[in-house]
Amino acid sequence: MEDINKIAMKLFHAYEDFYLDKEKREFFEKLFDEYLAKVDLSGTMEVYDAVIALAQQNRTEFDQMIGLLREKSLLPE
């Protein structure tokens, strides 16, 4: 699988790129609430750092989140 750091950076940039699209932004934020909140209990981590933490702490959930983003074509291959 692709390097976790590269995936985290792609996700960070994709979120920024789609931020002005309300529907896509809400999809990202829903996923972040579901997946990243598990590793960022205080809600203060940057998206990139939370993605790295998720990959390190729970690779299965990381893979699920990335898979959902790719299914929606919100994360480049």
PQR file with spaces between the fields and no chain letter, atoms N, CA, C, O and H, PARSE charges and radii, in Angstrom:
ATOM       1  N    MET     1       0.840   -1.182    0.000 -0.4000 1.5000
ATOM       2  CA   MET     1       0.000    0.000    0.000 -0.0000 2.0000
ATOM       3  C    MET     1       0.883    1.243    0.000  0.5500 1.7000
ATOM       4  O    MET     1       2.020    1.241    0.472 -0.5500 1.4000
ATOM       5  N    GLU     2       0.319    2.267   -0.535 -0.4000 1.5000
ATOM       6  CA   GLU     2       1.006    3.540   -0.633 -0.0000 2.0000
ATOM       7  C    GLU     2       1.465    4.022    0.745  0.5500 1.7000
ATOM       8  O    GLU     2       0.816    3.745    1.754 -0.5500 1.4000
ATOM       9  H    GLU     2      -0.604    2.268   -0.918  0.4000 1.0000
ATOM      10  N    ASP     3       2.564    4.729    0.778 -0.4000 1.5000
ATOM      11  CA   ASP     3       3.110    5.254    2.014 -0.0000 2.0000
ATOM      12  C    ASP     3       2.059    6.081    2.765  0.5500 1.7000
ATOM      13  O    ASP     3       1.388    6.924    2.171 -0.5500 1.4000
ATOM      14  H    ASP     3       3.091    4.954   -0.042  0.4000 1.0000
ATOM      15  N    ILE     4       1.924    5.842    4.041 -0.4000 1.5000
ATOM      16  CA   ILE     4       0.908    6.504    4.875 -0.0000 2.0000
ATOM      17  C    ILE     4       1.070    8.020    4.855  0.5500 1.7000
ATOM      18  O    ILE     4       0.078    8.747    4.798 -0.5500 1.4000
ATOM      19  H    ILE     4       2.469    5.157    4.524  0.4000 1.0000
ATOM      20  N    ASN     5       2.300    8.497    4.901 -0.4000 1.5000
ATOM      21  CA   ASN     5       2.533    9.942    4.885 -0.0000 2.0000
ATOM      22  C    ASN     5       2.011   10.582    3.601  0.5500 1.7000
ATOM      23  O    ASN     5       1.427   11.665    3.636 -0.5500 1.4000
ATOM      24  H    ASN     5       3.106    7.906    4.947  0.4000 1.0000
ATOM      25  N    LYS     6       2.220    9.916    2.481 -0.4000 1.5000
ATOM      26  CA   LYS     6       1.744   10.446    1.201 -0.0000 2.0000
ATOM      27  C    LYS     6       0.216   10.451    1.153  0.5500 1.7000
ATOM      28  O    LYS     6      -0.391   11.405    0.666 -0.5500 1.4000
ATOM      29  H    LYS     6       2.695    9.036    2.453  0.4000 1.0000
ATOM      30  N    ILE     7      -0.394    9.398    1.653 -0.4000 1.5000
ATOM      31  CA   ILE     7      -1.855    9.326    1.685 -0.0000 2.0000
ATOM      32  C    ILE     7      -2.408   10.424    2.591  0.5500 1.7000
ATOM      33  O    ILE     7      -3.383   11.088    2.238 -0.5500 1.4000
ATOM      34  H    ILE     7       0.099    8.623    2.048  0.4000 1.0000
ATOM      35  N    ALA     8      -1.800   10.612    3.738 -0.4000 1.5000
ATOM      36  CA   ALA     8      -2.252   11.654    4.667 -0.0000 2.0000
ATOM      37  C    ALA     8      -2.162   13.031    4.013  0.5500 1.7000
ATOM      38  O    ALA     8      -3.061   13.855    4.181 -0.5500 1.4000
ATOM      39  H    ALA     8      -1.009   10.072    4.025  0.4000 1.0000
ATOM      40  N    MET     9      -1.102   13.283    3.281 -0.4000 1.5000
ATOM      41  CA   MET     9      -0.942   14.574    2.619 -0.0000 2.0000
ATOM      42  C    MET     9      -1.974   14.730    1.497  0.5500 1.7000
ATOM      43  O    MET     9      -2.541   15.809    1.327 -0.5500 1.4000
ATOM      44  H    MET     9      -0.371   12.614    3.144  0.4000 1.0000
ATOM      45  N    LYS    10      -2.220   13.670    0.740 -0.4000 1.5000
ATOM      46  CA   LYS    10      -3.245   13.718   -0.310 -0.0000 2.0000
ATOM      47  C    LYS    10      -4.622   14.006    0.289  0.5500 1.7000
ATOM      48  O    LYS    10      -5.398   14.787   -0.261 -0.5500 1.4000
ATOM      49  H    LYS    10      -1.759   12.793    0.879  0.4000 1.0000
ATOM      50  N    LEU    11      -4.911   13.372    1.412 -0.4000 1.5000
ATOM      51  CA   LEU    11      -6.199   13.586    2.060 -0.0000 2.0000
ATOM      52  C    LEU    11      -6.314   15.028    2.546  0.5500 1.7000
ATOM      53  O    LEU    11      -7.356   15.659    2.370 -0.5500 1.4000
ATOM      54  H    LEU    11      -4.281   12.737    1.859  0.4000 1.0000
ATOM      55  N    PHE    12      -5.279   15.540    3.142 -0.4000 1.5000
ATOM      56  CA   PHE    12      -5.261   16.923    3.617 -0.0000 2.0000
ATOM      57  C    PHE    12      -5.526   17.887    2.461  0.5500 1.7000
ATOM      58  O    PHE    12      -6.341   18.802    2.581 -0.5500 1.4000
ATOM      59  H    PHE    12      -4.432   15.028    3.285  0.4000 1.0000
ATOM      60  N    HIS    13      -4.833   17.675    1.346 -0.4000 1.5000
ATOM      61  CA   HIS    13      -5.007   18.554    0.182 -0.0000 2.0000
ATOM      62  C    HIS    13      -6.384   18.374   -0.449  0.5500 1.7000
ATOM      63  O    HIS    13      -6.994   19.352   -0.880 -0.5500 1.4000
ATOM      64  H    HIS    13      -4.171   16.932    1.249  0.4000 1.0000
ATOM      65  N    ALA    14      -6.876   17.157   -0.509 -0.4000 1.5000
ATOM      66  CA   ALA    14      -8.204   16.918   -1.083 -0.0000 2.0000
ATOM      67  C    ALA    14      -9.272   17.637   -0.256  0.5500 1.7000
ATOM      68  O    ALA    14     -10.187   18.243   -0.814 -0.5500 1.4000
ATOM      69  H    ALA    14      -6.380   16.362   -0.159  0.4000 1.0000
ATOM      70  N    TYR    15      -9.159   17.570    1.041 -0.4000 1.5000
ATOM      71  CA   TYR    15     -10.108   18.263    1.921 -0.0000 2.0000
ATOM      72  C    TYR    15     -10.079   19.768    1.644  0.5500 1.7000
ATOM      73  O    TYR    15     -11.128   20.403    1.534 -0.5500 1.4000
ATOM      74  H    TYR    15      -8.416   17.077    1.494  0.4000 1.0000
ATOM      75  N    GLU    16      -8.893   20.327    1.534 -0.4000 1.5000
ATOM      76  CA   GLU    16      -8.775   21.756    1.218 -0.0000 2.0000
ATOM      77  C    GLU    16      -9.349   22.075   -0.161  0.5500 1.7000
ATOM      78  O    GLU    16     -10.036   23.082   -0.333 -0.5500 1.4000
ATOM      79  H    GLU    16      -8.041   19.812    1.624  0.4000 1.0000
ATOM      80  N    ASP    17      -9.065   21.215   -1.143 -0.4000 1.5000
ATOM      81  CA   ASP    17      -9.541   21.444   -2.508 -0.0000 2.0000
ATOM      82  C    ASP    17     -11.061   21.434   -2.598  0.5500 1.7000
ATOM      83  O    ASP    17     -11.645   22.212   -3.351 -0.5500 1.4000
ATOM      84  H    ASP    17      -8.507   20.397   -1.003  0.4000 1.0000
ATOM      85  N    PHE    18     -11.696   20.564   -1.840 -0.4000 1.5000
ATOM      86  CA   PHE    18     -13.153   20.418   -1.898 -0.0000 2.0000
ATOM      87  C    PHE    18     -13.878   21.214   -0.812  0.5500 1.7000
ATOM      88  O    PHE    18     -15.097   21.105   -0.682 -0.5500 1.4000
ATOM      89  H    PHE    18     -11.221   19.932   -1.227  0.4000 1.0000
ATOM      90  N    TYR    19     -13.154   22.000   -0.044 -0.4000 1.5000
ATOM      91  CA   TYR    19     -13.753   22.677    1.097 -0.0000 2.0000
ATOM      92  C    TYR    19     -14.930   23.577    0.716  0.5500 1.7000
ATOM      93  O    TYR    19     -15.906   23.655    1.463 -0.5500 1.4000
ATOM      94  H    TYR    19     -12.164   22.087   -0.150  0.4000 1.0000
ATOM      95  N    LEU    20     -14.856   24.240   -0.402 -0.4000 1.5000
ATOM      96  CA   LEU    20     -15.929   25.156   -0.802 -0.0000 2.0000
ATOM      97  C    LEU    20     -17.164   24.441   -1.348  0.5500 1.7000
ATOM      98  O    LEU    20     -18.222   25.053   -1.492 -0.5500 1.4000
ATOM      99  H    LEU    20     -14.063   24.176   -1.008  0.4000 1.0000
ATOM     100  N    ASP    21     -17.034   23.154   -1.649 -0.4000 1.5000
ATOM     101  CA   ASP    21     -18.170   22.354   -2.088 -0.0000 2.0000
ATOM     102  C    ASP    21     -18.841   21.797   -0.828  0.5500 1.7000
ATOM     103  O    ASP    21     -18.334   20.867   -0.202 -0.5500 1.4000
ATOM     104  H    ASP    21     -16.174   22.657   -1.531  0.4000 1.0000
ATOM     105  N    LYS    22     -19.976   22.376   -0.473 -0.4000 1.5000
ATOM     106  CA   LYS    22     -20.613   22.043    0.807 -0.0000 2.0000
ATOM     107  C    LYS    22     -20.883   20.544    0.964  0.5500 1.7000
ATOM     108  O    LYS    22     -20.634   19.981    2.030 -0.5500 1.4000
ATOM     109  H    LYS    22     -20.387   23.132   -0.982  0.4000 1.0000
ATOM     110  N    GLU    23     -21.387   19.900   -0.082 -0.4000 1.5000
ATOM     111  CA   GLU    23     -21.714   18.477    0.002 -0.0000 2.0000
ATOM     112  C    GLU    23     -20.468   17.629    0.244  0.5500 1.7000
ATOM     113  O    GLU    23     -20.475   16.735    1.090 -0.5500 1.4000
ATOM     114  H    GLU    23     -21.589   20.358   -0.947  0.4000 1.0000
ATOM     115  N    LYS    24     -19.409   17.909   -0.493 -0.4000 1.5000
ATOM     116  CA   LYS    24     -18.172   17.138   -0.337 -0.0000 2.0000
ATOM     117  C    LYS    24     -17.504   17.443    1.004  0.5500 1.7000
ATOM     118  O    LYS    24     -16.973   16.545    1.658 -0.5500 1.4000
ATOM     119  H    LYS    24     -19.403   18.635   -1.180  0.4000 1.0000
ATOM     120  N    ARG    25     -17.534   18.715    1.409 -0.4000 1.5000
ATOM     121  CA   ARG    25     -16.960   19.080    2.707 -0.0000 2.0000
ATOM     122  C    ARG    25     -17.677   18.334    3.829  0.5500 1.7000
ATOM     123  O    ARG    25     -17.038   17.830    4.752 -0.5500 1.4000
ATOM     124  H    ARG    25     -17.965   19.444    0.877  0.4000 1.0000
ATOM     125  N    GLU    26     -19.002   18.265    3.746 -0.4000 1.5000
ATOM     126  CA   GLU    26     -19.763   17.544    4.768 -0.0000 2.0000
ATOM     127  C    GLU    26     -19.429   16.062    4.782  0.5500 1.7000
ATOM     128  O    GLU    26     -19.403   15.445    5.847 -0.5500 1.4000
ATOM     129  H    GLU    26     -19.521   18.675    2.996  0.4000 1.0000
ATOM     130  N    PHE    27     -19.171   15.482    3.613 -0.4000 1.5000
ATOM     131  CA   PHE    27     -18.786   14.069    3.550 -0.0000 2.0000
ATOM     132  C    PHE    27     -17.449   13.869    4.269  0.5500 1.7000
ATOM     133  O    PHE    27     -17.306   12.957    5.082 -0.5500 1.4000
ATOM     134  H    PHE    27     -19.192   15.983    2.748  0.4000 1.0000
ATOM     135  N    PHE    28     -16.469   14.732    3.962 -0.4000 1.5000
ATOM     136  CA   PHE    28     -15.179   14.656    4.646 -0.0000 2.0000
ATOM     137  C    PHE    28     -15.369   14.782    6.152  0.5500 1.7000
ATOM     138  O    PHE    28     -14.838   13.981    6.922 -0.5500 1.4000
ATOM     139  H    PHE    28     -16.585   15.474    3.301  0.4000 1.0000
ATOM     140  N    GLU    29     -16.116   15.775    6.558 -0.4000 1.5000
ATOM     141  CA   GLU    29     -16.276   16.023    7.990 -0.0000 2.0000
ATOM     142  C    GLU    29     -16.997   14.887    8.700  0.5500 1.7000
ATOM     143  O    GLU    29     -16.706   14.590    9.858 -0.5500 1.4000
ATOM     144  H    GLU    29     -16.547   16.425    5.933  0.4000 1.0000
ATOM     145  N    LYS    30     -17.923   14.261    8.017 -0.4000 1.5000
ATOM     146  CA   LYS    30     -18.601   13.088    8.592 -0.0000 2.0000
ATOM     147  C    LYS    30     -17.589   11.956    8.813  0.5500 1.7000
ATOM     148  O    LYS    30     -17.580   11.315    9.864 -0.5500 1.4000
ATOM     149  H    LYS    30     -18.160   14.502    7.075  0.4000 1.0000
ATOM     150  N    LEU    31     -16.746   11.724    7.816 -0.4000 1.5000
ATOM     151  CA   LEU    31     -15.721   10.687    7.966 -0.0000 2.0000
ATOM     152  C    LEU    31     -14.738   11.047    9.074  0.5500 1.7000
ATOM     153  O    LEU    31     -14.341   10.190    9.863 -0.5500 1.4000
ATOM     154  H    LEU    31     -16.754   12.245    6.962  0.4000 1.0000
ATOM     155  N    PHE    32     -14.348   12.315    9.128 -0.4000 1.5000
ATOM     156  CA   PHE    32     -13.418   12.734   10.170 -0.0000 2.0000
ATOM     157  C    PHE    32     -14.031   12.506   11.547  0.5500 1.7000
ATOM     158  O    PHE    32     -13.359   12.033   12.465 -0.5500 1.4000
ATOM     159  H    PHE    32     -14.671   13.012    8.487  0.4000 1.0000
ATOM     160  N    ASP    33     -15.310   12.845   11.684 -0.4000 1.5000
ATOM     161  CA   ASP    33     -15.988   12.628   12.968 -0.0000 2.0000
ATOM     162  C    ASP    33     -16.027   11.150   13.325  0.5500 1.7000
ATOM     163  O    ASP    33     -15.862   10.775   14.486 -0.5500 1.4000
ATOM     164  H    ASP    33     -15.856   13.229   10.939  0.4000 1.0000
ATOM     165  N    GLU    34     -16.246   10.321   12.323 -0.4000 1.5000
ATOM     166  CA   GLU    34     -16.359    8.884   12.571 -0.0000 2.0000
ATOM     167  C    GLU    34     -15.012    8.226   12.841  0.5500 1.7000
ATOM     168  O    GLU    34     -14.895    7.393   13.739 -0.5500 1.4000
ATOM     169  H    GLU    34     -16.380   10.625   11.380  0.4000 1.0000
ATOM     170  N    TYR    35     -13.999    8.597   12.070 -0.4000 1.5000
ATOM     171  CA   TYR    35     -12.716    7.905   12.155 -0.0000 2.0000
ATOM     172  C    TYR    35     -11.648    8.674   12.943  0.5500 1.7000
ATOM     173  O    TYR    35     -11.005    8.101   13.822 -0.5500 1.4000
ATOM     174  H    TYR    35     -14.094    9.274   11.341  0.4000 1.0000
ATOM     175  N    LEU    36     -11.456    9.938   12.646 -0.4000 1.5000
ATOM     176  CA   LEU    36     -10.349   10.669   13.257 -0.0000 2.0000
ATOM     177  C    LEU    36     -10.616   11.052   14.701  0.5500 1.7000
ATOM     178  O    LEU    36      -9.680   11.224   15.481 -0.5500 1.4000
ATOM     179  H    LEU    36     -11.979   10.403   11.932  0.4000 1.0000
ATOM     180  N    ALA    37     -11.870   11.186   15.059 -0.4000 1.5000
ATOM     181  CA   ALA    37     -12.208   11.528   16.444 -0.0000 2.0000
ATOM     182  C    ALA    37     -11.730   10.447   17.415  0.5500 1.7000
ATOM     183  O    ALA    37     -11.535   10.717   18.600 -0.5500 1.4000
ATOM     184  H    ALA    37     -12.630   11.046   14.425  0.4000 1.0000
ATOM     185  N    LYS    38     -11.546    9.244   16.920 -0.4000 1.5000
ATOM     186  CA   LYS    38     -11.092    8.145   17.778 -0.0000 2.0000
ATOM     187  C    LYS    38      -9.644    8.325   18.224  0.5500 1.7000
ATOM     188  O    LYS    38      -9.243    7.818   19.272 -0.5500 1.4000
ATOM     189  H    LYS    38     -11.705    9.025   15.958  0.4000 1.0000
ATOM     190  N    VAL    39      -8.864    9.049   17.424 -0.4000 1.5000
ATOM     191  CA   VAL    39      -7.456    9.265   17.772 -0.0000 2.0000
ATOM     192  C    VAL    39      -7.189   10.705   18.212  0.5500 1.7000
ATOM     193  O    VAL    39      -6.118   11.010   18.737 -0.5500 1.4000
ATOM     194  H    VAL    39      -9.190    9.461   16.573  0.4000 1.0000
ATOM     195  N    ASP    40      -8.156   11.575   17.998 -0.4000 1.5000
ATOM     196  CA   ASP    40      -8.025   12.983   18.377 -0.0000 2.0000
ATOM     197  C    ASP    40      -9.160   13.349   19.323  0.5500 1.7000
ATOM     198  O    ASP    40     -10.101   14.053   18.956 -0.5500 1.4000
ATOM     199  H    ASP    40      -9.026   11.327   17.572  0.4000 1.0000
ATOM     200  N    LEU    41      -9.047   12.858   20.532 -0.4000 1.5000
ATOM     201  CA   LEU    41     -10.125   13.022   21.505 -0.0000 2.0000
ATOM     202  C    LEU    41     -10.401   14.489   21.843  0.5500 1.7000
ATOM     203  O    LEU    41     -11.535   14.844   22.167 -0.5500 1.4000
ATOM     204  H    LEU    41      -8.282   12.286   20.830  0.4000 1.0000
ATOM     205  N    SER    42      -9.395   15.327   21.771 -0.4000 1.5000
ATOM     206  CA   SER    42      -9.582   16.741   22.099 -0.0000 2.0000
ATOM     207  C    SER    42     -10.055   17.554   20.894  0.5500 1.7000
ATOM     208  O    SER    42     -10.504   18.691   21.046 -0.5500 1.4000
ATOM     209  H    SER    42      -8.474   15.039   21.508  0.4000 1.0000
ATOM     210  N    GLY    43      -9.953   16.974   19.705 -0.4000 1.5000
ATOM     211  CA   GLY    43     -10.375   17.682   18.492 -0.0000 2.0000
ATOM     212  C    GLY    43      -9.454   18.811   18.101  0.5500 1.7000
ATOM     213  O    GLY    43      -9.888   19.762   17.451 -0.5500 1.4000
ATOM     214  H    GLY    43      -9.589   16.051   19.582  0.4000 1.0000
ATOM     215  N    THR    44      -8.190   18.730   18.481 -0.4000 1.5000
ATOM     216  CA   THR    44      -7.252   19.816   18.205 -0.0000 2.0000
ATOM     217  C    THR    44      -6.156   19.454   17.205  0.5500 1.7000
ATOM     218  O    THR    44      -5.373   20.319   16.813 -0.5500 1.4000
ATOM     219  H    THR    44      -7.837   17.957   19.009  0.4000 1.0000
ATOM     220  N    MET    45      -6.090   18.206   16.791 -0.4000 1.5000
ATOM     221  CA   MET    45      -5.035   17.789   15.864 -0.0000 2.0000
ATOM     222  C    MET    45      -5.336   18.289   14.458  0.5500 1.7000
ATOM     223  O    MET    45      -6.493   18.452   14.072 -0.5500 1.4000
ATOM     224  H    MET    45      -6.726   17.504   17.109  0.4000 1.0000
ATOM     225  N    GLU    46      -4.281   18.526   13.713 -0.4000 1.5000
ATOM     226  CA   GLU    46      -4.428   18.808   12.289 -0.0000 2.0000
ATOM     227  C    GLU    46      -4.868   17.514   11.601  0.5500 1.7000
ATOM     228  O    GLU    46      -4.565   16.419   12.075 -0.5500 1.4000
ATOM     229  H    GLU    46      -3.341   18.393   14.027  0.4000 1.0000
ATOM     230  N    VAL    47      -5.576   17.645   10.495 -0.4000 1.5000
ATOM     231  CA   VAL    47      -6.071   16.477    9.760 -0.0000 2.0000
ATOM     232  C    VAL    47      -4.927   15.528    9.432  0.5500 1.7000
ATOM     233  O    VAL    47      -5.038   14.322    9.654 -0.5500 1.4000
ATOM     234  H    VAL    47      -5.823   18.535   10.110  0.4000 1.0000
ATOM     235  N    TYR    48      -3.832   16.061    8.906 -0.4000 1.5000
ATOM     236  CA   TYR    48      -2.681   15.237    8.539 -0.0000 2.0000
ATOM     237  C    TYR    48      -2.209   14.393    9.719  0.5500 1.7000
ATOM     238  O    TYR    48      -2.022   13.183    9.591 -0.5500 1.4000
ATOM     239  H    TYR    48      -3.742   17.040    8.725  0.4000 1.0000
ATOM     240  N    ASP    49      -2.020   15.035   10.861 -0.4000 1.5000
ATOM     241  CA   ASP    49      -1.519   14.329   12.051 -0.0000 2.0000
ATOM     242  C    ASP    49      -2.517   13.272   12.538  0.5500 1.7000
ATOM     243  O    ASP    49      -2.120   12.184   12.955 -0.5500 1.4000
ATOM     244  H    ASP    49      -2.172   16.018   10.965  0.4000 1.0000
ATOM     245  N    ALA    50      -3.800   13.593   12.484 -0.4000 1.5000
ATOM     246  CA   ALA    50      -4.820   12.635   12.920 -0.0000 2.0000
ATOM     247  C    ALA    50      -4.867   11.427   11.986  0.5500 1.7000
ATOM     248  O    ALA    50      -5.070   10.302   12.442 -0.5500 1.4000
ATOM     249  H    ALA    50      -4.122   14.477   12.145  0.4000 1.0000
ATOM     250  N    VAL    51      -4.683   11.646   10.698 -0.4000 1.5000
ATOM     251  CA   VAL    51      -4.669   10.529    9.742 -0.0000 2.0000
ATOM     252  C    VAL    51      -3.484    9.613   10.031  0.5500 1.7000
ATOM     253  O    VAL    51      -3.630    8.391   10.027 -0.5500 1.4000
ATOM     254  H    VAL    51      -4.517   12.560   10.327  0.4000 1.0000
ATOM     255  N    ILE    52      -2.323   10.191   10.279 -0.4000 1.5000
ATOM     256  CA   ILE    52      -1.137    9.389   10.617 -0.0000 2.0000
ATOM     257  C    ILE    52      -1.393    8.587   11.895  0.5500 1.7000
ATOM     258  O    ILE    52      -1.079    7.399   11.964 -0.5500 1.4000
ATOM     259  H    ILE    52      -2.205   11.184   10.282  0.4000 1.0000
ATOM     260  N    ALA    53      -1.960    9.241   12.892 -0.4000 1.5000
ATOM     261  CA   ALA    53      -2.248    8.556   14.157 -0.0000 2.0000
ATOM     262  C    ALA    53      -3.236    7.409   13.952  0.5500 1.7000
ATOM     263  O    ALA    53      -3.066    6.329   14.519 -0.5500 1.4000
ATOM     264  H    ALA    53      -2.215   10.206   12.836  0.4000 1.0000
ATOM     265  N    LEU    54      -4.263    7.642   13.145 -0.4000 1.5000
ATOM     266  CA   LEU    54      -5.230    6.579   12.876 -0.0000 2.0000
ATOM     267  C    LEU    54      -4.555    5.391   12.206  0.5500 1.7000
ATOM     268  O    LEU    54      -4.806    4.244   12.576 -0.5500 1.4000
ATOM     269  H    LEU    54      -4.401    8.519   12.684  0.4000 1.0000
ATOM     270  N    ALA    55      -3.704    5.657   11.226 -0.4000 1.5000
ATOM     271  CA   ALA    55      -3.008    4.567   10.524 -0.0000 2.0000
ATOM     272  C    ALA    55      -2.131    3.768   11.488  0.5500 1.7000
ATOM     273  O    ALA    55      -2.036    2.546   11.384 -0.5500 1.4000
ATOM     274  H    ALA    55      -3.500    6.588   10.926  0.4000 1.0000
ATOM     275  N    GLN    56      -1.503    4.457   12.411 -0.4000 1.5000
ATOM     276  CA   GLN    56      -0.624    3.783   13.366 -0.0000 2.0000
ATOM     277  C    GLN    56      -1.397    3.005   14.420  0.5500 1.7000
ATOM     278  O    GLN    56      -0.960    1.940   14.855 -0.5500 1.4000
ATOM     279  H    GLN    56      -1.580    5.450   12.495  0.4000 1.0000
ATOM     280  N    GLN    57      -2.539    3.530   14.827 -0.4000 1.5000
ATOM     281  CA   GLN    57      -3.294    2.909   15.919 -0.0000 2.0000
ATOM     282  C    GLN    57      -4.329    1.903   15.454  0.5500 1.7000
ATOM     283  O    GLN    57      -4.628    0.942   16.164 -0.5500 1.4000
ATOM     284  H    GLN    57      -2.894    4.396   14.473  0.4000 1.0000
ATOM     285  N    ASN    58      -4.878    2.115   14.271 -0.4000 1.5000
ATOM     286  CA   ASN    58      -5.920    1.207   13.789 -0.0000 2.0000
ATOM     287  C    ASN    58      -5.912    1.188   12.262  0.5500 1.7000
ATOM     288  O    ASN    58      -6.663    1.912   11.608 -0.5500 1.4000
ATOM     289  H    ASN    58      -4.635    2.895   13.694  0.4000 1.0000
ATOM     290  N    ARG    59      -5.052    0.349   11.719 -0.4000 1.5000
ATOM     291  CA   ARG    59      -4.848    0.302   10.270 -0.0000 2.0000
ATOM     292  C    ARG    59      -6.120   -0.107    9.525  0.5500 1.7000
ATOM     293  O    ARG    59      -6.355    0.365    8.413 -0.5500 1.4000
ATOM     294  H    ARG    59      -4.442   -0.239   12.250  0.4000 1.0000
ATOM     295  N    THR    60      -6.920   -0.953   10.101 -0.4000 1.5000
ATOM     296  CA   THR    60      -8.151   -1.396    9.442 -0.0000 2.0000
ATOM     297  C    THR    60      -9.097   -0.227    9.228  0.5500 1.7000
ATOM     298  O    THR    60      -9.650   -0.069    8.139 -0.5500 1.4000
ATOM     299  H    THR    60      -6.728   -1.337   11.005  0.4000 1.0000
ATOM     300  N    GLU    61      -9.288    0.592   10.251 -0.4000 1.5000
ATOM     301  CA   GLU    61     -10.173    1.745   10.110 -0.0000 2.0000
ATOM     302  C    GLU    61      -9.584    2.786    9.162  0.5500 1.7000
ATOM     303  O    GLU    61     -10.320    3.428    8.412 -0.5500 1.4000
ATOM     304  H    GLU    61      -8.838    0.464   11.135  0.4000 1.0000
ATOM     305  N    PHE    62      -8.282    2.954    9.188 -0.4000 1.5000
ATOM     306  CA   PHE    62      -7.612    3.844    8.238 -0.0000 2.0000
ATOM     307  C    PHE    62      -7.911    3.394    6.814  0.5500 1.7000
ATOM     308  O    PHE    62      -8.304    4.200    5.970 -0.5500 1.4000
ATOM     309  H    PHE    62      -7.684    2.433    9.797  0.4000 1.0000
ATOM     310  N    ASP    63      -7.724    2.107    6.551 -0.4000 1.5000
ATOM     311  CA   ASP    63      -7.986    1.565    5.205 -0.0000 2.0000
ATOM     312  C    ASP    63      -9.451    1.741    4.804  0.5500 1.7000
ATOM     313  O    ASP    63      -9.745    2.041    3.648 -0.5500 1.4000
ATOM     314  H    ASP    63      -7.405    1.452    7.236  0.4000 1.0000
ATOM     315  N    GLN    64     -10.364    1.556    5.750 -0.4000 1.5000
ATOM     316  CA   GLN    64     -11.790    1.753    5.459 -0.0000 2.0000
ATOM     317  C    GLN    64     -12.080    3.202    5.080  0.5500 1.7000
ATOM     318  O    GLN    64     -12.791    3.458    4.109 -0.5500 1.4000
ATOM     319  H    GLN    64     -10.124    1.311    6.690  0.4000 1.0000
ATOM     320  N    MET    65     -11.535    4.147    5.838 -0.4000 1.5000
ATOM     321  CA   MET    65     -11.762    5.557    5.558 -0.0000 2.0000
ATOM     322  C    MET    65     -11.204    5.933    4.185  0.5500 1.7000
ATOM     323  O    MET    65     -11.871    6.622    3.413 -0.5500 1.4000
ATOM     324  H    MET    65     -10.957    3.939    6.627  0.4000 1.0000
ATOM     325  N    ILE    66     -10.001    5.492    3.882 -0.4000 1.5000
ATOM     326  CA   ILE    66      -9.380    5.794    2.587 -0.0000 2.0000
ATOM     327  C    ILE    66     -10.189    5.156    1.466  0.5500 1.7000
ATOM     328  O    ILE    66     -10.378    5.763    0.412 -0.5500 1.4000
ATOM     329  H    ILE    66      -9.459    4.932    4.509  0.4000 1.0000
ATOM     330  N    GLY    67     -10.665    3.941    1.685 -0.4000 1.5000
ATOM     331  CA   GLY    67     -11.497    3.267    0.688 -0.0000 2.0000
ATOM     332  C    GLY    67     -12.774    4.040    0.393  0.5500 1.7000
ATOM     333  O    GLY    67     -13.168    4.163   -0.766 -0.5500 1.4000
ATOM     334  H    GLY    67     -10.512    3.447    2.541  0.4000 1.0000
ATOM     335  N    LEU    68     -13.418    4.556    1.418 -0.4000 1.5000
ATOM     336  CA   LEU    68     -14.642    5.345    1.227 -0.0000 2.0000
ATOM     337  C    LEU    68     -14.362    6.624    0.441  0.5500 1.7000
ATOM     338  O    LEU    68     -15.149    7.011   -0.423 -0.5500 1.4000
ATOM     339  H    LEU    68     -13.098    4.456    2.360  0.4000 1.0000
ATOM     340  N    LEU    69     -13.259    7.267    0.739 -0.4000 1.5000
ATOM     341  CA   LEU    69     -12.897    8.481    0.002 -0.0000 2.0000
ATOM     342  C    LEU    69     -12.605    8.172   -1.457  0.5500 1.7000
ATOM     343  O    LEU    69     -12.981    8.941   -2.342 -0.5500 1.4000
ATOM     344  H    LEU    69     -12.620    6.952    1.440  0.4000 1.0000
ATOM     345  N    ARG    70     -11.951    7.075   -1.711 -0.4000 1.5000
ATOM     346  CA   ARG    70     -11.646    6.694   -3.099 -0.0000 2.0000
ATOM     347  C    ARG    70     -12.899    6.274   -3.858  0.5500 1.7000
ATOM     348  O    ARG    70     -13.024    6.554   -5.050 -0.5500 1.4000
ATOM     349  H    ARG    70     -11.645    6.450   -0.993  0.4000 1.0000
ATOM     350  N    GLU    71     -13.821    5.609   -3.181 -0.4000 1.5000
ATOM     351  CA   GLU    71     -15.090    5.235   -3.814 -0.0000 2.0000
ATOM     352  C    GLU    71     -15.836    6.467   -4.301  0.5500 1.7000
ATOM     353  O    GLU    71     -16.481    6.424   -5.349 -0.5500 1.4000
ATOM     354  H    GLU    71     -13.719    5.382   -2.212  0.4000 1.0000
ATOM     355  N    LYS    72     -15.759    7.550   -3.565 -0.4000 1.5000
ATOM     356  CA   LYS    72     -16.443    8.805   -3.904 -0.0000 2.0000
ATOM     357  C    LYS    72     -15.596    9.688   -4.811  0.5500 1.7000
ATOM     358  O    LYS    72     -15.976   10.813   -5.135 -0.5500 1.4000
ATOM     359  H    LYS    72     -15.236    7.585   -2.714  0.4000 1.0000
ATOM     360  N    SER    73     -14.440    9.161   -5.215 -0.4000 1.5000
ATOM     361  CA   SER    73     -13.481    9.914   -6.062 -0.0000 2.0000
ATOM     362  C    SER    73     -13.050   11.223   -5.401  0.5500 1.7000
ATOM     363  O    SER    73     -12.876   12.236   -6.077 -0.5500 1.4000
ATOM     364  H    SER    73     -14.132    8.247   -4.951  0.4000 1.0000
ATOM     365  N    LEU    74     -12.880   11.198   -4.098 -0.4000 1.5000
ATOM     366  CA   LEU    74     -12.443   12.378   -3.363 -0.0000 2.0000
ATOM     367  C    LEU    74     -10.973   12.325   -2.983  0.5500 1.7000
ATOM     368  O    LEU    74     -10.443   13.266   -2.392 -0.5500 1.4000
ATOM     369  H    LEU    74     -13.021   10.374   -3.548  0.4000 1.0000
ATOM     370  N    LEU    75     -10.322   11.233   -3.321 -0.4000 1.5000
ATOM     371  CA   LEU    75      -8.909   11.077   -3.022 -0.0000 2.0000
ATOM     372  C    LEU    75      -8.228   10.497   -4.250  0.5500 1.7000
ATOM     373  O    LEU    75      -8.599    9.417   -4.710 -0.5500 1.4000
ATOM     374  H    LEU    75     -10.753   10.469   -3.802  0.4000 1.0000
ATOM     375  N    PRO    76      -7.234   11.200   -4.786 -0.5600 1.5000
ATOM     376  CA   PRO    76      -6.564   10.687   -5.982  0.2800 2.0000
ATOM     377  C    PRO    76      -5.839    9.368   -5.701  0.5500 1.7000
ATOM     378  O    PRO    76      -5.377    9.118   -4.588 -0.5500 1.4000
ATOM     379  N    GLU    77      -5.755    8.563   -6.704 -0.4000 1.5000
ATOM     380  CA   GLU    77      -5.059    7.264   -6.577 -0.0000 2.0000
ATOM     381  C    GLU    77      -3.578    7.431   -6.444  0.5500 1.7000
ATOM     382  O    GLU    77      -2.853    6.442   -6.329 -0.5500 1.4000
ATOM     383  H    GLU    77      -6.130    8.766   -7.608  0.4000 1.0000
